[in-house]
Amino acid sequence: MFGALEALSAKKIKMRESKLTTPKGDALFFAPCGNRIEGYWYADHCPHFPNPQPNELTQEQANKIHQLILEKEEKAEGRRYRGRSQSRITGETLGTREFVFGGWLWPYDFGRHYVLKHRVKPSKEFLEFIGFVD
């Protein structure tokens, strides 16, 4: 099953999505509602999303980033969607929720599964949003 954004793409619903790049050429994606998105990954039906890269963080960095994400999630609006997402690293079934806050949208399992467990480094822009300083 797919997350909300994946489901939209899989059903080929035409949505207004913008793709911008950072000065380094990294893609920034915006959800239809205008929010920046983080933690949505490549799939056959979403080829424009990035692949997660595990082990880019030390465990200490992952712990700190995860804590900052949790602090944002306490303030965020939680949304549920039909269907479950699937880990792009392990293939295991993940959640059915996502968070929206401060102009950003990210899946429920992003912090715990990708950042904390697999030490995937979020985008520079998301790290700035959560207040991470290395």
Buried (B, 14 or more C-beta within 10 A) or exposed (E): BBBBBBBBBBEEEEEEBEEEEEEEEEEBBBBBEEBBBBBBBEBEBBEEBBEBEBEBBEEEBBBBBBEBBEEBBEEBEEEEBEEBBBBBBEEEEBBBBBBBBEEBBBBBBBBBBBBBBBBBBBBEEBBEBBEBEE
